[in-house]
């Protein structure tokens, strides 16, 4: 069958009834058309036009190869991303409650085990578990800063390899019951404990004055007040009481020891009062005391001097006691 279609002449149909002559003409026309169609299709081929265009629907050529390459690349990226996601989930230990040793609770974040922070940590409260202690460790130092609403540092605690430094307007140490044990500011340092114990072999060194109601040594230990290069002064508005229950009291000085009272008396209340190195008078010219004097005591405890002699001369000057 030829692709070329033959068009038959259009027949005009009339609505009126055809006459015999018109019917004969129509029959002849139909016969001529059949003869022409049969002669054309048998043994002969009609010439086809040379320029025939075929339109194909779809993507072909280099566009098709680029599309396949792009789809393959996207598939590889998808597989790599999926593999990295699985690897990150396994390494970071993600779980429904948190990530690794980090748990998200109603109270906040709970971190178990050792953790390392490479950048500053901001938190309102940090505390350990009830059955363990809280440990902050650093190869350099550990610094805790407190800031106000403007961002200025108002307090700082720095723990370094050489020293522990605290900066602030005041520093206080309180007991569990809320009692103040130690307080320090620019004006004063207060020790609120019932007993301050210094266990160092060299004792305590004070560059200036010390005000305290009681200075006491430990049991079976000696109490020693010493000033190597300056004088040692004990002052009290109502008196200084020095007491040794099981030992001796010694006062040693390179120069002089002066016991002075401005309005009261100096009382030496003991069974025996000895002056072992007091010089004694020698026999000589009468009236010549050689610059020596005798210390005498009145019945009321008053002391007075008398010119030293071979014997006691206190009775010669006992009028001082009257």
Legacy VTK file of the C-alpha trace (Angstrom):
# vtk DataFile Version 3.0
C-alpha trace
ASCII
DATASET POLYDATA
POINTS 322 float
0.000 0.000 0.000
1.285 3.408 -0.872
1.571 6.022 1.924
0.213 8.592 -0.377
-3.454 8.952 -0.151
-5.629 9.543 -3.221
-8.367 11.973 -2.932
-11.553 11.186 -4.713
-13.533 13.972 -6.219
-16.217 15.117 -3.970
-19.663 14.073 -4.866
-22.374 16.575 -4.584
-25.444 15.174 -3.087
-28.533 16.953 -3.577
-31.469 16.782 -1.406
-33.733 16.364 -4.449
-34.235 12.993 -6.270
-31.592 12.491 -9.020
-32.679 12.079 -12.613
-31.657 9.052 -14.700
-29.046 11.067 -16.548
-27.472 12.262 -13.330
-27.420 8.719 -11.942
-25.630 7.485 -15.042
-22.992 10.204 -14.818
-22.385 9.379 -11.123
-21.946 5.701 -11.897
-19.393 6.435 -14.627
-17.482 8.722 -12.327
-17.247 6.041 -9.673
-16.017 3.532 -12.214
-13.298 5.890 -13.432
-12.106 6.443 -9.898
-11.838 2.676 -9.248
-9.866 2.159 -12.479
-7.487 4.986 -11.639
-6.938 3.685 -8.100
-6.317 0.088 -9.279
-3.921 1.165 -12.042
-1.981 3.263 -9.623
-1.582 0.603 -6.963
-0.727 -2.311 -9.263
2.915 -2.425 -10.482
3.614 1.236 -10.166
4.948 3.318 -7.274
4.410 6.948 -6.873
7.524 9.048 -6.263
7.941 10.140 -2.612
9.234 13.502 -1.622
13.001 13.532 -0.952
13.019 15.754 2.160
11.195 13.850 4.873
11.684 15.000 8.555
11.337 12.492 11.439
10.651 14.058 14.876
11.625 11.888 17.840
10.173 12.551 21.329
12.687 12.343 24.319
16.307 13.226 25.336
19.054 11.788 23.173
22.749 12.301 22.595
25.047 14.172 24.986
22.102 15.540 26.937
21.038 12.028 27.791
24.561 11.099 28.921
24.827 14.259 31.082
21.479 13.481 32.693
22.557 9.940 33.535
25.871 11.241 34.921
24.078 13.823 37.108
21.670 11.181 38.446
24.611 8.885 39.225
26.467 11.711 41.020
23.408 12.565 43.107
23.032 8.897 44.028
26.676 8.712 45.173
26.318 11.883 47.274
23.152 10.492 48.847
24.890 7.239 49.781
27.925 9.076 51.218
25.721 11.415 53.294
23.732 8.515 54.624
26.916 6.649 55.561
28.358 9.752 57.320
25.113 10.240 59.223
25.190 6.652 60.456
28.867 7.025 61.420
28.213 10.258 63.363
25.291 8.669 65.188
27.460 5.731 66.228
30.486 7.814 67.226
28.525 10.456 69.190
26.331 7.817 70.808
23.049 9.488 69.972
20.055 8.019 71.731
16.478 9.106 72.534
17.635 10.593 75.888
20.591 12.622 74.639
24.043 12.199 73.173
26.593 9.788 74.601
27.062 10.420 78.337
24.948 13.572 78.097
21.359 13.176 79.238
18.573 15.708 78.878
16.343 15.713 81.971
13.675 17.967 83.426
16.202 19.596 85.766
18.686 20.313 82.967
21.625 18.441 81.472
23.244 15.483 83.196
26.764 14.553 82.180
28.329 11.323 83.383
32.018 10.448 83.199
34.903 12.711 82.211
34.256 15.588 79.815
36.528 18.098 78.136
35.466 21.666 77.294
37.564 23.524 74.736
35.678 26.824 75.055
34.047 28.751 77.943
31.199 27.048 79.755
28.227 29.139 80.915
25.937 27.543 83.485
23.745 28.691 86.338
24.557 25.751 88.590
27.035 22.859 88.455
26.927 20.031 90.973
28.055 16.430 91.133
26.135 13.286 91.913
25.304 12.518 95.506
27.768 9.623 95.685
30.771 11.325 94.070
32.743 14.551 94.188
33.061 17.270 91.550
36.516 17.498 89.955
37.685 20.374 87.738
40.977 19.596 86.025
43.091 21.687 83.658
46.645 21.519 82.378
47.077 25.278 82.928
44.613 26.750 85.428
40.949 26.762 86.382
39.277 30.188 86.515
35.736 30.907 87.691
34.369 34.401 86.959
31.250 36.123 88.266
29.820 38.984 86.186
27.144 41.584 86.724
24.362 42.588 84.345
26.790 44.829 82.399
29.213 41.970 81.805
31.927 43.276 84.170
33.819 40.766 86.324
32.851 41.281 89.988
34.532 38.180 91.417
37.193 35.753 90.255
38.666 32.531 91.591
41.749 31.272 89.795
43.495 28.005 90.649
46.891 27.853 88.979
49.955 25.601 89.205
51.689 27.990 91.620
48.960 29.692 93.638
45.248 30.091 94.282
44.025 33.641 93.751
40.641 35.083 94.718
39.525 38.578 93.725
36.455 40.344 95.028
35.171 42.898 97.477
35.185 40.353 100.315
36.026 36.716 100.924
34.073 34.519 103.342
34.178 30.890 104.444
31.072 29.555 106.179
30.339 26.240 107.869
27.493 23.914 106.918
25.360 25.447 109.654
25.875 28.933 108.225
28.369 30.144 110.845
31.054 32.466 109.505
34.499 30.871 109.923
36.696 33.323 108.024
36.099 36.713 106.464
38.504 39.105 104.752
38.111 42.501 103.098
40.162 45.655 102.660
39.588 46.808 106.245
39.956 43.668 108.365
40.309 39.912 108.544
37.970 38.092 110.914
38.389 34.519 112.150
35.052 33.343 113.505
36.127 29.877 114.669
36.264 29.060 118.350
39.948 28.215 118.130
42.671 29.343 115.703
45.488 26.807 115.588
48.864 27.504 113.971
50.805 24.254 113.538
53.876 25.565 111.721
57.263 25.070 113.455
58.049 28.779 113.115
54.690 29.824 114.537
52.767 32.839 113.275
54.449 36.008 112.018
52.708 39.361 112.533
54.227 42.482 111.009
52.007 44.829 112.996
49.923 44.734 116.151
47.671 41.805 117.061
44.514 42.150 119.113
43.179 39.001 120.739
41.562 38.117 124.072
43.552 34.895 124.523
46.835 33.427 123.331
47.169 29.771 124.253
49.520 26.972 123.286
48.572 23.380 122.598
48.671 20.826 125.376
52.208 19.822 126.363
53.638 22.569 124.127
55.368 25.824 125.097
53.939 29.226 124.294
56.577 31.637 123.060
56.152 35.327 122.240
59.230 36.638 120.477
60.357 39.779 118.685
63.837 39.138 117.218
64.672 42.686 116.128
62.175 44.937 117.914
60.519 45.274 121.291
57.589 43.209 122.494
54.757 45.073 124.159
51.694 43.647 125.927
49.008 46.255 126.550
45.509 45.863 127.953
43.163 48.451 129.464
42.276 46.156 132.384
45.537 44.265 132.829
47.600 41.487 131.264
47.277 38.045 132.830
50.080 35.546 132.155
49.509 32.077 133.537
51.388 28.777 133.284
49.600 25.878 134.954
52.263 23.207 134.515
55.488 25.039 133.704
57.588 28.137 134.065
57.242 31.649 132.742
60.441 33.108 131.350
61.097 36.624 130.095
64.410 37.125 128.298
65.673 40.332 126.782
68.925 41.580 125.302
68.514 44.964 126.981
66.108 45.732 129.836
62.859 44.262 131.084
60.572 46.919 132.485
57.430 46.140 134.444
55.545 49.403 134.673
52.170 50.322 136.028
50.914 53.885 135.918
48.173 53.812 138.557
48.104 50.384 140.171
50.516 48.007 141.867
52.991 45.425 140.652
52.234 42.232 142.558
54.652 39.286 142.775
52.499 36.605 144.387
54.709 33.565 144.989
56.050 31.437 147.812
59.637 32.443 147.042
60.976 35.378 145.078
64.609 34.941 144.109
67.188 37.242 142.575
70.058 34.797 142.002
72.459 37.202 140.309
71.981 40.135 142.687
75.452 41.478 143.715
76.304 41.259 147.409
78.111 43.886 149.474
81.647 43.281 150.806
83.438 44.438 153.907
85.019 47.809 153.322
85.199 51.371 154.479
82.080 52.323 156.485
79.695 54.391 154.451
81.141 53.188 151.154
78.522 51.013 149.419
80.662 50.557 146.311
77.593 51.575 144.262
75.551 48.607 145.491
72.031 48.693 146.944
69.799 46.254 148.743
66.221 45.600 147.679
63.868 45.651 150.636
60.214 44.766 150.950
57.669 46.395 153.190
54.991 44.318 154.945
52.463 45.589 152.463
54.603 44.435 149.526
56.180 47.759 148.642
59.798 47.647 147.438
62.496 50.108 148.327
66.283 50.347 148.075
68.785 50.704 150.908
72.540 51.162 150.817
74.200 47.770 150.689
76.435 46.701 153.531
77.954 43.612 155.074
74.600 42.799 156.622
71.073 43.840 155.851
70.383 47.545 156.127
66.657 47.398 155.382
65.739 48.251 158.988
67.710 51.499 158.765
65.450 52.660 155.898
62.238 51.007 157.020
60.725 54.426 157.548
59.745 54.281 153.875
57.159 51.641 154.768
55.387 53.960 157.283
LINES 1 323
322 0 1 2 3 4 5 6 7 8 9 10 11 12 13 14 15 16 17 18 19 20 21 22 23 24 25 26 27 28 29 30 31 32 33 34 35 36 37 38 39 40 41 42 43 44 45 46 47 48 49 50 51 52 53 54 55 56 57 58 59 60 61 62 63 64 65 66 67 68 69 70 71 72 73 74 75 76 77 78 79 80 81 82 83 84 85 86 87 88 89 90 91 92 93 94 95 96 97 98 99 100 101 102 103 104 105 106 107 108 109 110 111 112 113 114 115 116 117 118 119 120 121 122 123 124 125 126 127 128 129 130 131 132 133 134 135 136 137 138 139 140 141 142 143 144 145 146 147 148 149 150 151 152 153 154 155 156 157 158 159 160 161 162 163 164 165 166 167 168 169 170 171 172 173 174 175 176 177 178 179 180 181 182 183 184 185 186 187 188 189 190 191 192 193 194 195 196 197 198 199 200 201 202 203 204 205 206 207 208 209 210 211 212 213 214 215 216 217 218 219 220 221 222 223 224 225 226 227 228 229 230 231 232 233 234 235 236 237 238 239 240 241 242 243 244 245 246 247 248 249 250 251 252 253 254 255 256 257 258 259 260 261 262 263 264 265 266 267 268 269 270 271 272 273 274 275 276 277 278 279 280 281 282 283 284 285 286 287 288 289 290 291 292 293 294 295 296 297 298 299 300 301 302 303 304 305 306 307 308 309 310 311 312 313 314 315 316 317 318 319 320 321
